[in-house]
Amino acid sequence: MSQEELLLERWRDLSPEQQRKLLTFADFLHTKVIPLKPRPRIGGVCATSGGDLTLEDFKQARRECWANFPREESYL
């Protein structure tokens, strides 16, 4: 039995709510396939900044890093 057939067989055994959650999780996995543009490493940022980064600079970098992190949705 192929993986596709096995997945379909398991899908059919799930409740509609579980199927919805599985689709949401599949969408989440699909977004991981899309290559993300590389972000500068903080060590590289510090090395090129001359050492004058502020706390606000670090807060902004953290906001950018977490901007696309999934929220509110339970996958399992």
All heavy atoms as a GROMACS GRO file, in nm:
protein
  627
    1MET      N    1   0.084  -0.117   0.000
    1MET     CA    2   0.000   0.000   0.000
    1MET      C    3   0.090   0.125   0.000
    1MET      O    4   0.183   0.135   0.078
    1MET     CB    5  -0.090  -0.002   0.125
    1MET     CG    6  -0.182   0.117   0.135
    1MET     SD    7  -0.290   0.116   0.282
    1MET     CE    8  -0.398  -0.018   0.246
    2SER      N    9   0.060   0.218  -0.088
    2SER     CA   10   0.140   0.340  -0.097
    2SER      C   11   0.109   0.433   0.020
    2SER      O   12   0.006   0.417   0.087
    2SER     CB   13   0.113   0.412  -0.229
    2SER     OG   14  -0.016   0.472  -0.226
    3GLN      N   15   0.194   0.529   0.042
    3GLN     CA   16   0.170   0.626   0.149
    3GLN      C   17   0.041   0.705   0.123
    3GLN      O   18  -0.034   0.736   0.216
    3GLN     CB   19   0.288   0.722   0.161
    3GLN     CG   20   0.409   0.658   0.222
    3GLN     CD   21   0.523   0.756   0.238
    3GLN    OE1   22   0.530   0.857   0.172
    3GLN    NE2   23   0.613   0.724   0.329
    4GLU      N   24   0.017   0.735  -0.003
    4GLU     CA   25  -0.105   0.809  -0.038
    4GLU      C   26  -0.230   0.728  -0.003
    4GLU      O   27  -0.326   0.781   0.054
    4GLU     CB   28  -0.103   0.844  -0.187
    4GLU     CG   29  -0.220   0.927  -0.231
    4GLU     CD   30  -0.210   0.966  -0.378
    4GLU    OE1   31  -0.106   0.944  -0.441
    4GLU    OE2   32  -0.310   1.018  -0.430
    5GLU      N   33  -0.227   0.600  -0.036
    5GLU     CA   34  -0.342   0.514  -0.005
    5GLU      C   35  -0.360   0.499   0.146
    5GLU      O   36  -0.473   0.502   0.197
    5GLU     CB   37  -0.323   0.377  -0.069
    5GLU     CG   38  -0.331   0.378  -0.220
    5GLU     CD   39  -0.283   0.248  -0.281
    5GLU    OE1   40  -0.196   0.180  -0.222
    5GLU    OE2   41  -0.334   0.213  -0.390
    6LEU      N   42  -0.250   0.485   0.217
    6LEU     CA   43  -0.256   0.473   0.362
    6LEU      C   44  -0.311   0.601   0.426
    6LEU      O   45  -0.395   0.595   0.516
    6LEU     CB   46  -0.116   0.442   0.418
    6LEU     CG   47  -0.105   0.421   0.568
    6LEU    CD1   48  -0.194   0.307   0.614
    6LEU    CD2   49   0.040   0.395   0.605
    7LEU      N   50  -0.266   0.715   0.376
    7LEU     CA   51  -0.316   0.842   0.427
    7LEU      C   52  -0.467   0.854   0.402
    7LEU      O   53  -0.543   0.896   0.491
    7LEU     CB   54  -0.242   0.958   0.362
    7LEU     CG   55  -0.279   1.098   0.407
    7LEU    CD1   56  -0.254   1.115   0.556
    7LEU    CD2   57  -0.203   1.202   0.329
    8LEU      N   58  -0.512   0.819   0.284
    8LEU     CA   59  -0.654   0.826   0.252
    8LEU      C   60  -0.735   0.731   0.341
    8LEU      O   61  -0.844   0.768   0.390
    8LEU     CB   62  -0.677   0.793   0.104
    8LEU     CG   63  -0.817   0.812   0.052
    8LEU    CD1   64  -0.868   0.954   0.078
    8LEU    CD2   65  -0.823   0.783  -0.097
    9GLU      N   66  -0.682   0.614   0.366
    9GLU     CA   67  -0.752   0.519   0.453
    9GLU      C   68  -0.764   0.575   0.595
    9GLU      O   69  -0.870   0.568   0.657
    9GLU     CB   70  -0.674   0.387   0.456
    9GLU     CG   71  -0.740   0.280   0.540
    9GLU     CD   72  -0.660   0.152   0.539
    9GLU    OE1   73  -0.643   0.094   0.429
    9GLU    OE2   74  -0.613   0.111   0.646
   10ARG      N   75  -0.657   0.632   0.645
   10ARG     CA   76  -0.661   0.692   0.779
   10ARG      C   77  -0.754   0.812   0.783
   10ARG      O   78  -0.826   0.836   0.879
   10ARG     CB   79  -0.521   0.735   0.822
   10ARG     CG   80  -0.421   0.624   0.831
   10ARG     CD   81  -0.428   0.552   0.964
   10ARG     NE   82  -0.359   0.426   0.965
   10ARG     CZ   83  -0.229   0.408   0.982
   10ARG    NH1   84  -0.151   0.512   0.996
   10ARG    NH2   85  -0.177   0.288   0.983
   11TRP      N   86  -0.755   0.891   0.675
   11TRP     CA   87  -0.841   1.009   0.664
   11TRP      C   88  -0.988   0.971   0.680
   11TRP      O   89  -1.063   1.036   0.751
   11TRP     CB   90  -0.817   1.076   0.528
   11TRP     CG   91  -0.917   1.182   0.492
   11TRP    CD1   92  -1.032   1.165   0.422
   11TRP    CD2   93  -0.912   1.320   0.527
   11TRP    NE1   94  -1.098   1.284   0.409
   11TRP    CE2   95  -1.026   1.382   0.473
   11TRP    CE3   96  -0.821   1.398   0.597
   11TRP    CZ2   97  -1.052   1.516   0.488
   11TRP    CZ3   98  -0.847   1.533   0.612
   11TRP    CH2   99  -0.962   1.591   0.558
   12ARG      N  100  -1.025   0.864   0.615
   12ARG     CA  101  -1.166   0.821   0.618
   12ARG      C  102  -1.210   0.778   0.757
   12ARG      O  103  -1.330   0.782   0.787
   12ARG     CB  104  -1.186   0.707   0.518
   12ARG     CG  105  -1.178   0.754   0.375
   12ARG     CD  106  -1.195   0.642   0.277
   12ARG     NE  107  -1.189   0.691   0.141
   12ARG     CZ  108  -1.132   0.627   0.040
   12ARG    NH1  109  -1.076   0.509   0.060
   12ARG    NH2  110  -1.131   0.679  -0.080
   13ASP      N  111  -1.117   0.737   0.842
   13ASP     CA  112  -1.151   0.693   0.978
   13ASP      C  113  -1.165   0.810   1.075
   13ASP      O  114  -1.209   0.790   1.188
   13ASP     CB  115  -1.043   0.597   1.031
   13ASP     CG  116  -1.044   0.464   0.959
   13ASP    OD1  117  -1.149   0.428   0.902
   13ASP    OD2  118  -0.939   0.397   0.959
   14LEU      N  119  -1.129   0.930   1.033
   14LEU     CA  120  -1.132   1.046   1.122
   14LEU      C  121  -1.270   1.112   1.125
   14LEU      O  122  -1.344   1.107   1.026
   14LEU     CB  123  -1.028   1.150   1.078
   14LEU     CG  124  -0.882   1.107   1.083
   14LEU    CD1  125  -0.795   1.217   1.024
   14LEU    CD2  126  -0.840   1.075   1.225
   15SER      N  127  -1.299   1.175   1.236
   15SER     CA  128  -1.423   1.254   1.246
   15SER      C  129  -1.406   1.381   1.162
   15SER      O  130  -1.292   1.419   1.130
   15SER     CB  131  -1.449   1.291   1.392
   15SER     OG  132  -1.353   1.386   1.436
   16PRO      N  133  -1.515   1.450   1.128
   16PRO     CA  134  -1.502   1.574   1.052
   16PRO      C  135  -1.413   1.678   1.122
   16PRO      O  136  -1.336   1.748   1.058
   16PRO     CB  137  -1.646   1.624   1.040
   16PRO     CG  138  -1.729   1.500   1.045
   16PRO     CD  139  -1.657   1.409   1.142
   17GLU      N  140  -1.422   1.685   1.254
   17GLU     CA  141  -1.339   1.779   1.329
   17GLU      C  142  -1.191   1.741   1.318
   17GLU      O  143  -1.104   1.827   1.298
   17GLU     CB  144  -1.382   1.782   1.477
   17GLU     CG  145  -1.295   1.868   1.565
   17GLU     CD  146  -1.297   2.017   1.530
   17GLU    OE1  147  -1.390   2.060   1.460
   17GLU    OE2  148  -1.205   2.088   1.572
   18GLN      N  149  -1.161   1.614   1.328
   18GLN     CA  150  -1.023   1.568   1.314
   18GLN      C  151  -0.971   1.592   1.172
   18GLN      O  152  -0.854   1.626   1.151
   18GLN     CB  153  -1.010   1.421   1.352
   18GLN     CG  154  -1.030   1.395   1.500
   18GLN     CD  155  -1.038   1.246   1.530
   18GLN    OE1  156  -1.097   1.168   1.455
   18GLN    NE2  157  -0.978   1.206   1.641
   19GLN      N  158  -1.058   1.573   1.073
   19GLN     CA  159  -1.020   1.600   0.934
   19GLN      C  160  -0.986   1.747   0.915
   19GLN      O  161  -0.888   1.781   0.849
   19GLN     CB  162  -1.132   1.558   0.839
   19GLN     CG  163  -1.150   1.410   0.828
   19GLN     CD  164  -1.267   1.371   0.740
   19GLN    OE1  165  -1.345   1.455   0.696
   19GLN    NE2  166  -1.280   1.241   0.713
   20ARG      N  167  -1.064   1.836   0.978
   20ARG     CA  168  -1.036   1.980   0.969
   20ARG      C  169  -0.900   2.011   1.031
   20ARG      O  170  -0.821   2.085   0.974
   20ARG     CB  171  -1.145   2.060   1.040
   20ARG     CG  172  -1.130   2.211   1.023
   20ARG     CD  173  -1.218   2.290   1.117
   20ARG     NE  174  -1.187   2.269   1.257
   20ARG     CZ  175  -1.082   2.322   1.321
   20ARG    NH1  176  -0.997   2.397   1.256
   20ARG    NH2  177  -1.062   2.298   1.448
   21LYS      N  178  -0.872   1.951   1.146
   21LYS     CA  179  -0.743   1.975   1.212
   21LYS      C  180  -0.627   1.922   1.126
   21LYS      O  181  -0.522   1.985   1.117
   21LYS     CB  182  -0.740   1.910   1.350
   21LYS     CG  183  -0.824   1.983   1.451
   21LYS     CD  184  -0.816   1.916   1.587
   21LYS     CE  185  -0.901   1.991   1.688
   21LYS     NZ  186  -0.890   1.932   1.822
   22LEU      N  187  -0.649   1.808   1.064
   22LEU     CA  188  -0.545   1.751   0.978
   22LEU      C  189  -0.518   1.841   0.857
   22LEU      O  190  -0.403   1.862   0.819
   22LEU     CB  191  -0.583   1.610   0.934
   22LEU     CG  192  -0.478   1.535   0.853
   22LEU    CD1  193  -0.347   1.525   0.928
   22LEU    CD2  194  -0.530   1.397   0.816
   23LEU      N  195  -0.624   1.896   0.799
   23LEU     CA  196  -0.606   1.989   0.688
   23LEU      C  197  -0.531   2.114   0.732
   23LEU      O  198  -0.444   2.164   0.660
   23LEU     CB  199  -0.742   2.028   0.629
   23LEU     CG  200  -0.805   1.928   0.534
   23LEU    CD1  201  -0.944   1.974   0.494
   23LEU    CD2  202  -0.719   1.908   0.412
   24THR      N  203  -0.562   2.164   0.849
   24THR     CA  204  -0.493   2.282   0.902
   24THR      C  205  -0.345   2.250   0.921
   24THR      O  206  -0.258   2.329   0.886
   24THR     CB  207  -0.555   2.326   1.036
   24THR    OG1  208  -0.692   2.357   1.014
   24THR    CG2  209  -0.485   2.447   1.093
   25PHE      N  210  -0.317   2.132   0.975
   25PHE     CA  211  -0.178   2.091   0.995
   25PHE      C  212  -0.106   2.074   0.861
   25PHE      O  213   0.009   2.113   0.846
   25PHE     CB  214  -0.171   1.962   1.077
   25PHE     CG  215  -0.031   1.920   1.109
   25PHE    CD1  216   0.049   1.998   1.190
   25PHE    CD2  217   0.020   1.802   1.058
   25PHE    CE1  218   0.179   1.960   1.219
   25PHE    CE2  219   0.149   1.762   1.086
   25PHE     CZ  220   0.229   1.841   1.167
   26ALA      N  221  -0.175   2.016   0.762
   26ALA     CA  222  -0.116   2.000   0.629
   26ALA      C  223  -0.083   2.137   0.568
   26ALA      O  224   0.022   2.154   0.505
   26ALA     CB  225  -0.210   1.921   0.538
   27ASP      N  226  -0.172   2.234   0.587
   27ASP     CA  227  -0.144   2.371   0.539
   27ASP      C  228  -0.021   2.427   0.608
   27ASP      O  229   0.063   2.492   0.545
   27ASP     CB  230  -0.264   2.463   0.565
   27ASP     CG  231  -0.380   2.434   0.473
   27ASP    OD1  232  -0.358   2.372   0.366
   27ASP    OD2  233  -0.494   2.473   0.507
   28PHE      N  234  -0.009   2.403   0.739
   28PHE     CA  235   0.108   2.449   0.814
   28PHE      C  236   0.235   2.386   0.758
   28PHE      O  237   0.334   2.455   0.733
   28PHE     CB  238   0.091   2.412   0.962
   28PHE     CG  239   0.216   2.424   1.042
   28PHE    CD1  240   0.264   2.549   1.079
   28PHE    CD2  241   0.285   2.312   1.083
   28PHE    CE1  242   0.380   2.561   1.153
   28PHE    CE2  243   0.400   2.323   1.158
   28PHE     CZ  244   0.448   2.448   1.193
   29LEU      N  245   0.233   2.255   0.733
   29LEU     CA  246   0.350   2.187   0.677
   29LEU      C  247   0.383   2.241   0.538
   29LEU      O  248   0.500   2.256   0.502
   29LEU     CB  249   0.328   2.036   0.671
   29LEU     CG  250   0.326   1.963   0.803
   29LEU    CD1  251   0.294   1.815   0.780
   29LEU    CD2  252   0.456   1.978   0.878
   30HIS      N  253   0.281   2.270   0.461
   30HIS     CA  254   0.302   2.321   0.325
   30HIS      C  255   0.374   2.455   0.327
   30HIS      O  256   0.457   2.484   0.241
   30HIS     CB  257   0.168   2.333   0.252
   30HIS     CG  258   0.182   2.367   0.108
   30HIS    ND1  259   0.167   2.495   0.061
   30HIS    CD2  260   0.212   2.289   0.002
   30HIS    CE1  261   0.188   2.495  -0.069
   30HIS    NE2  262   0.214   2.372  -0.108
   31THR      N  263   0.345   2.538   0.427
   31THR     CA  264   0.414   2.669   0.434
   31THR      C  265   0.562   2.652   0.463
   31THR      O  266   0.641   2.739   0.430
   31THR     CB  267   0.353   2.759   0.543
   31THR    OG1  268   0.372   2.699   0.671
   31THR    CG2  269   0.206   2.786   0.518
   32LYS      N  270   0.600   2.538   0.523
   32LYS     CA  271   0.741   2.513   0.553
   32LYS      C  272   0.819   2.476   0.428
   32LYS      O  273   0.940   2.477   0.428
   32LYS     CB  274   0.755   2.403   0.659
   32LYS     CG  275   0.694   2.438   0.790
   32LYS     CD  276   0.759   2.560   0.848
   32LYS     CE  277   0.697   2.603   0.976
   32LYS     NZ  278   0.743   2.731   1.023
   33VAL      N  279   0.749   2.439   0.321
   33VAL     CA  280   0.814   2.401   0.196
   33VAL      C  281   0.866   2.524   0.122
   33VAL      O  282   0.967   2.521   0.054
   33VAL     CB  283   0.715   2.322   0.106
   33VAL    CG1  284   0.774   2.294  -0.031
   33VAL    CG2  285   0.674   2.193   0.175
   34ILE      N  286   0.797   2.636   0.140
   34ILE     CA  287   0.833   2.760   0.072
   34ILE      C  288   0.964   2.814   0.132
   34ILE      O  289   0.972   2.835   0.253
   34ILE     CB  290   0.722   2.866   0.088
   34ILE    CG1  291   0.592   2.813   0.029
   34ILE    CG2  292   0.762   2.998   0.022
   34ILE    CD1  293   0.470   2.895   0.065
   35PRO      N  294   1.068   2.831   0.051
   35PRO     CA  295   1.194   2.879   0.106
   35PRO      C  296   1.180   3.022   0.159
   35PRO      O  297   1.121   3.109   0.094
   35PRO     CB  298   1.291   2.874  -0.012
   35PRO     CG  299   1.207   2.865  -0.133
   35PRO     CD  300   1.074   2.809  -0.092
   36LEU      N  301   1.233   3.044   0.277
   36LEU     CA  302   1.230   3.177   0.337
   36LEU      C  303   1.358   3.250   0.303
   36LEU      O  304   1.464   3.190   0.288
   36LEU     CB  305   1.217   3.164   0.489
   36LEU     CG  306   1.092   3.092   0.539
   36LEU    CD1  307   1.100   3.077   0.691
   36LEU    CD2  308   0.968   3.168   0.501
   37LYS      N  309   1.348   3.382   0.293
   37LYS     CA  310   1.469   3.458   0.266
   37LYS      C  311   1.557   3.456   0.391
   37LYS      O  312   1.506   3.461   0.504
   37LYS     CB  313   1.435   3.601   0.225
   37LYS     CG  314   1.366   3.682   0.330
   37LYS     CD  315   1.336   3.822   0.280
   37LYS     CE  316   1.267   3.901   0.391
   37LYS     NZ  317   1.237   4.036   0.353
   38PRO      N  318   1.686   3.444   0.374
   38PRO     CA  319   1.774   3.436   0.490
   38PRO      C  320   1.773   3.567   0.569
   38PRO      O  321   1.767   3.675   0.512
   38PRO     CB  322   1.912   3.409   0.431
   38PRO     CG  323   1.903   3.447   0.288
   38PRO     CD  324   1.759   3.436   0.248
   39ARG      N  325   1.774   3.553   0.700
   39ARG     CA  326   1.778   3.669   0.787
   39ARG      C  327   1.920   3.684   0.842
   39ARG      O  328   1.988   3.584   0.865
   39ARG     CB  329   1.680   3.653   0.902
   39ARG     CG  330   1.538   3.652   0.852
   39ARG     CD  331   1.442   3.659   0.969
   39ARG     NE  332   1.307   3.672   0.919
   39ARG     CZ  333   1.204   3.609   0.966
   39ARG    NH1  334   1.218   3.529   1.069
   39ARG    NH2  335   1.084   3.627   0.915
   40PRO      N  336   1.960   3.806   0.864
   40PRO     CA  337   2.096   3.823   0.918
   40PRO      C  338   2.105   3.766   1.059
   40PRO      O  339   2.011   3.775   1.138
   40PRO     CB  340   2.114   3.975   0.920
   40PRO     CG  341   1.977   4.032   0.916
   40PRO     CD  342   1.891   3.932   0.846
   41ARG      N  343   2.219   3.704   1.087
   41ARG     CA  344   2.242   3.652   1.222
   41ARG      C  345   2.277   3.769   1.313
   41ARG      O  346   2.339   3.865   1.272
   41ARG     CB  347   2.355   3.550   1.219
   41ARG     CG  348   2.317   3.426   1.140
   41ARG     CD  349   2.425   3.322   1.140
   41ARG     NE  350   2.466   3.295   1.277
   41ARG     CZ  351   2.585   3.250   1.310
   41ARG    NH1  352   2.674   3.225   1.217
   41ARG    NH2  353   2.617   3.228   1.435
   42ILE      N  354   2.237   3.758   1.437
   42ILE     CA  355   2.258   3.868   1.530
   42ILE      C  356   2.406   3.897   1.549
   42ILE      O  357   2.447   4.010   1.566
   42ILE     CB  358   2.184   3.844   1.665
   42ILE    CG1  359   2.178   3.971   1.748
   42ILE    CG2  360   2.251   3.733   1.743
   42ILE    CD1  361   2.092   4.078   1.691
   43GLY      N  362   2.490   3.792   1.543
   43GLY     CA  363   2.635   3.814   1.554
   43GLY      C  364   2.685   3.901   1.440
   43GLY      O  365   2.768   3.990   1.460
   44GLY      N  366   2.634   3.876   1.320
   44GLY     CA  367   2.674   3.956   1.205
   44GLY      C  368   2.623   4.099   1.216
   44GLY      O  369   2.691   4.194   1.179
   45VAL      N  370   2.503   4.115   1.270
   45VAL     CA  371   2.447   4.250   1.288
   45VAL      C  372   2.532   4.327   1.388
   45VAL      O  373   2.566   4.443   1.366
   45VAL     CB  374   2.301   4.242   1.336
   45VAL    CG1  375   2.250   4.378   1.375
   45VAL    CG2  376   2.213   4.181   1.228
   46CYS      N  377   2.568   4.262   1.497
   46CYS     CA  378   2.650   4.329   1.599
   46CYS      C  379   2.787   4.365   1.545
   46CYS      O  380   2.841   4.471   1.577
   46CYS     CB  381   2.664   4.241   1.723
   46CYS     SG  382   2.511   4.219   1.814
   47ALA      N  383   2.844   4.276   1.465
   47ALA     CA  384   2.978   4.301   1.414
   47ALA      C  385   2.981   4.419   1.318
   47ALA      O  386   3.079   4.494   1.314
   47ALA     CB  387   3.030   4.175   1.343
   48THR      N  388   2.874   4.439   1.243
   48THR     CA  389   2.873   4.547   1.145
   48THR      C  390   2.814   4.676   1.198
   48THR      O  391   2.820   4.779   1.133
   48THR     CB  392   2.793   4.505   1.019
   48THR    OG1  393   2.660   4.474   1.057
   48THR    CG2  394   2.858   4.386   0.952
   49SER      N  395   2.755   4.672   1.318
   49SER     CA  396   2.687   4.791   1.368
   49SER      C  397   2.779   4.886   1.443
   49SER      O  398   2.739   4.997   1.475
   49SER     CB  399   2.574   4.750   1.462
   49SER     OG  400   2.629   4.699   1.583
   50GLY      N  401   2.900   4.842   1.472
   50GLY     CA  402   2.989   4.925   1.551
   50GLY      C  403   2.957   4.917   1.699
   50GLY      O  404   3.008   4.992   1.780
   51GLY      N  405   2.868   4.824   1.738
   51GLY     CA  406   2.838   4.802   1.878
   51GLY      C  407   2.738   4.899   1.937
   51GLY      O  408   2.724   4.905   2.059
   52ASP      N  409   2.668   4.977   1.855
   52ASP     CA  410   2.577   5.077   1.909
   52ASP      C  411   2.429   5.038   1.892
   52ASP      O  412   2.344   5.122   1.870
   52ASP     CB  413   2.604   5.214   1.848
   52ASP     CG  414   2.599   5.213   1.696
   52ASP    OD1  415   2.584   5.104   1.639
   52ASP    OD2  416   2.611   5.321   1.636
   53LEU      N  417   2.400   4.908   1.903
   53LEU     CA  418   2.261   4.863   1.895
   53LEU      C  419   2.190   4.896   2.026
   53LEU      O  420   2.246   4.886   2.134
   53LEU     CB  421   2.254   4.712   1.871
   53LEU     CG  422   2.298   4.665   1.734
   53LEU    CD1  423   2.299   4.513   1.728
   53LEU    CD2  424   2.207   4.720   1.627
   54THR      N  425   2.066   4.933   2.015
   54THR     CA  426   1.986   4.967   2.132
   54THR      C  427   1.893   4.852   2.168
   54THR      O  428   1.874   4.758   2.089
   54THR     CB  429   1.901   5.093   2.105
   54THR    OG1  430   1.805   5.060   2.004
   54THR    CG2  431   1.987   5.210   2.061
   55LEU      N  432   1.833   4.862   2.284
   55LEU     CA  433   1.734   4.762   2.325
   55LEU      C  434   1.618   4.760   2.225
   55LEU      O  435   1.566   4.654   2.192
   55LEU     CB  436   1.682   4.795   2.466
   55LEU     CG  437   1.576   4.701   2.521
   55LEU    CD1  438   1.627   4.557   2.527
   55LEU    CD2  439   1.533   4.747   2.660
   56GLU      N  440   1.580   4.874   2.174
   56GLU     CA  441   1.472   4.881   2.075
   56GLU      C  442   1.510   4.808   1.947
   56GLU      O  443   1.425   4.744   1.883
   56GLU     CB  444   1.435   5.026   2.045
   56GLU     CG  445   1.311   5.040   1.958
   56GLU     CD  446   1.188   4.967   2.010
   56GLU    OE1  447   1.164   4.967   2.133
   56GLU    OE2  448   1.115   4.908   1.928
   57ASP      N  449   1.637   4.812   1.907
   57ASP     CA  450   1.683   4.737   1.789
   57ASP      C  451   1.660   4.587   1.809
   57ASP      O  452   1.614   4.517   1.719
   57ASP     CB  453   1.831   4.764   1.762
   57ASP     CG  454   1.859   4.907   1.721
   57ASP    OD1  455   1.772   4.970   1.658
   57ASP    OD2  456   1.970   4.957   1.752
   58PHE      N  457   1.695   4.539   1.929
   58PHE     CA  458   1.676   4.396   1.957
   58PHE      C  459   1.528   4.361   1.965
   58PHE      O  460   1.486   4.256   1.917
   58PHE     CB  461   1.745   4.358   2.089
   58PHE     CG  462   1.894   4.343   2.073
   58PHE    CD1  463   1.979   4.444   2.112
   58PHE    CD2  464   1.948   4.228   2.018
   58PHE    CE1  465   2.116   4.431   2.097
   58PHE    CE2  466   2.085   4.214   2.002
   58PHE     CZ  467   2.169   4.315   2.042
   59LYS      N  468   1.446   4.448   2.022
   59LYS     CA  469   1.302   4.422   2.028
   59LYS      C  470   1.241   4.416   1.889
   59LYS      O  471   1.158   4.331   1.859
   59LYS     CB  472   1.232   4.530   2.111
   59LYS     CG  473   1.257   4.519   2.259
   59LYS     CD  474   1.182   4.629   2.334
   59LYS     CE  475   1.204   4.621   2.482
   59LYS     NZ  476   1.136   4.729   2.555
   60GLN      N  477   1.284   4.504   1.801
   60GLN     CA  478   1.235   4.504   1.663
   60GLN      C  479   1.277   4.376   1.591
   60GLN      O  480   1.198   4.316   1.519
   60GLN     CB  481   1.287   4.627   1.587
   60GLN     CG  482   1.243   4.634   1.442
   60GLN     CD  483   1.092   4.641   1.425
   60GLN    OE1  484   1.021   4.695   1.510
   60GLN    NE2  485   1.042   4.586   1.316
   61ALA      N  486   1.401   4.334   1.611
   61ALA     CA  487   1.449   4.210   1.549
   61ALA      C  488   1.366   4.091   1.598
   61ALA      O  489   1.329   4.003   1.520
   61ALA     CB  490   1.597   4.189   1.579
   62ARG      N  491   1.334   4.089   1.727
   62ARG     CA  492   1.254   3.980   1.782
   62ARG      C  493   1.113   3.982   1.723
   62ARG      O  494   1.058   3.877   1.687
   62ARG     CB  495   1.250   3.991   1.934
   62ARG     CG  496   1.176   3.875   1.998
   62ARG     CD  497   1.181   3.876   2.147
   62ARG     NE  498   1.150   4.008   2.198
   62ARG     CZ  499   1.182   4.049   2.319
   62ARG    NH1  500   1.247   3.971   2.401
   62ARG    NH2  501   1.150   4.170   2.359
   63ARG      N  502   1.053   4.100   1.709
   63ARG     CA  503   0.919   4.110   1.650
   63ARG      C  504   0.920   4.056   1.507
   63ARG      O  505   0.828   3.985   1.465
   63ARG     CB  506   0.870   4.254   1.651
   63ARG     CG  507   0.820   4.301   1.787
   63ARG     CD  508   0.748   4.434   1.777
   63ARG     NE  509   0.836   4.544   1.739
   63ARG     CZ  510   0.905   4.620   1.823
   63ARG    NH1  511   0.898   4.599   1.953
   63ARG    NH2  512   0.981   4.718   1.778
   64GLU      N  513   1.024   4.088   1.432
   64GLU     CA  514   1.033   4.042   1.292
   64GLU      C  515   1.050   3.891   1.286
   64GLU      O  516   0.991   3.824   1.202
   64GLU     CB  517   1.148   4.111   1.221
   64GLU     CG  518   1.124   4.258   1.196
   64GLU     CD  519   1.246   4.331   1.141
   64GLU    OE1  520   1.346   4.265   1.107
   64GLU    OE2  521   1.240   4.456   1.133
   65CYS      N  522   1.130   3.835   1.377
   65CYS     CA  523   1.153   3.690   1.378
   65CYS      C  524   1.027   3.613   1.410
   65CYS      O  525   1.002   3.506   1.356
   65CYS     CB  526   1.262   3.655   1.478
   65CYS     SG  527   1.427   3.701   1.426
   66TRP      N  528   0.942   3.665   1.499
   66TRP     CA  529   0.823   3.595   1.544
   66TRP      C  530   0.698   3.637   1.467
   66TRP      O  531   0.590   3.585   1.494
   66TRP     CB  532   0.802   3.617   1.693
   66TRP     CG  533   0.902   3.543   1.775
   66TRP    CD1  534   1.020   3.592   1.823
   66TRP    CD2  535   0.897   3.408   1.817
   66TRP    NE1  536   1.087   3.496   1.893
   66TRP    CE2  537   1.013   3.381   1.891
   66TRP    CE3  538   0.804   3.307   1.800
   66TRP    CZ2  539   1.038   3.257   1.946
   66TRP    CZ3  540   0.830   3.183   1.856
   66TRP    CH2  541   0.946   3.159   1.929
   67ALA      N  542   0.711   3.725   1.371
   67ALA     CA  543   0.594   3.781   1.302
   67ALA      C  544   0.508   3.674   1.234
   67ALA      O  545   0.385   3.683   1.234
   67ALA     CB  546   0.637   3.885   1.199
   68ASN      N  547   0.568   3.571   1.176
   68ASN     CA  548   0.493   3.469   1.102
   68ASN      C  549   0.472   3.341   1.179
   68ASN      O  550   0.428   3.240   1.123
   68ASN     CB  551   0.564   3.439   0.970
   68ASN     CG  552   0.563   3.559   0.879
   68ASN    OD1  553   0.466   3.633   0.874
   68ASN    ND2  554   0.673   3.582   0.810
   69PHE      N  555   0.503   3.342   1.308
   69PHE     CA  556   0.485   3.222   1.389
   69PHE      C  557   0.335   3.198   1.409
   69PHE      O  558   0.262   3.289   1.445
   69PHE     CB  559   0.554   3.240   1.525
   69PHE     CG  560   0.564   3.114   1.603
   69PHE    CD1  561   0.660   3.020   1.572
   69PHE    CD2  562   0.478   3.089   1.708
   69PHE    CE1  563   0.671   2.903   1.644
   69PHE    CE2  564   0.486   2.972   1.781
   69PHE     CZ  565   0.584   2.879   1.749
   70PRO      N  566   0.288   3.074   1.385
   70PRO     CA  567   0.146   3.047   1.397
   70PRO      C  568   0.096   3.068   1.540
   70PRO      O  569   0.160   3.032   1.636
   70PRO     CB  570   0.131   2.900   1.357
   70PRO     CG  571   0.265   2.849   1.332
   70PRO     CD  572   0.364   2.958   1.346
   71ARG      N  573  -0.020   3.128   1.552
   71ARG     CA  574  -0.082   3.153   1.682
   71ARG      C  575  -0.227   3.105   1.678
   71ARG      O  576  -0.282   3.084   1.573
   71ARG     CB  577  -0.082   3.302   1.713
   71ARG     CG  578   0.053   3.369   1.710
   71ARG     CD  579   0.036   3.517   1.741
   71ARG     NE  580   0.137   3.604   1.690
   71ARG     CZ  581   0.264   3.605   1.724
   71ARG    NH1  582   0.309   3.521   1.809
   71ARG    NH2  583   0.348   3.692   1.673
   72GLU      N  584  -0.285   3.089   1.793
   72GLU     CA  585  -0.428   3.068   1.808
   72GLU      C  586  -0.478   2.931   1.759
   72GLU      O  587  -0.586   2.893   1.792
   72GLU     CB  588  -0.510   3.175   1.733
   72GLU     CG  589  -0.474   3.316   1.767
   72GLU     CD  590  -0.540   3.366   1.893
   72GLU    OE1  591  -0.650   3.318   1.924
   72GLU    OE2  592  -0.480   3.451   1.960
   73GLU      N  593  -0.403   2.858   1.679
   73GLU     CA  594  -0.455   2.735   1.621
   73GLU      C  595  -0.392   2.616   1.689
   73GLU      O  596  -0.272   2.605   1.702
   73GLU     CB  597  -0.423   2.732   1.472
   73GLU     CG  598  -0.490   2.620   1.397
   73GLU     CD  599  -0.640   2.636   1.387
   73GLU    OE1  600  -0.688   2.748   1.373
   73GLU    OE2  601  -0.708   2.533   1.396
   74SER      N  602  -0.474   2.524   1.731
   74SER     CA  603  -0.426   2.400   1.789
   74SER      C  604  -0.420   2.297   1.677
   74SER      O  605  -0.519   2.275   1.608
   74SER     CB  606  -0.521   2.355   1.899
   74SER     OG  607  -0.482   2.227   1.945
   75TYR      N  608  -0.307   2.232   1.659
   75TYR     CA  609  -0.290   2.139   1.547
   75TYR      C  610  -0.320   1.995   1.586
   75TYR      O  611  -0.337   1.911   1.502
   75TYR     CB  612  -0.149   2.148   1.491
   75TYR     CG  613  -0.127   2.279   1.424
   75TYR    CD1  614  -0.049   2.379   1.483
   75TYR    CD2  615  -0.188   2.309   1.303
   75TYR    CE1  616  -0.032   2.500   1.422
   75TYR    CE2  617  -0.172   2.431   1.243
   75TYR     CZ  618  -0.093   2.526   1.302
   75TYR     OH  619  -0.077   2.646   1.242
   76LEU      N  620  -0.324   1.966   1.711
   76LEU     CA  621  -0.351   1.828   1.752
   76LEU      C  622  -0.459   1.823   1.856
   76LEU      O  623  -0.487   1.908   1.926
   76LEU     CB  624  -0.223   1.762   1.803
   76LEU     CG  625  -0.112   1.752   1.701
   76LEU    CD1  626   0.011   1.693   1.767
   76LEU    CD2  627  -0.152   1.664   1.584
   0.00000   0.00000   0.00000
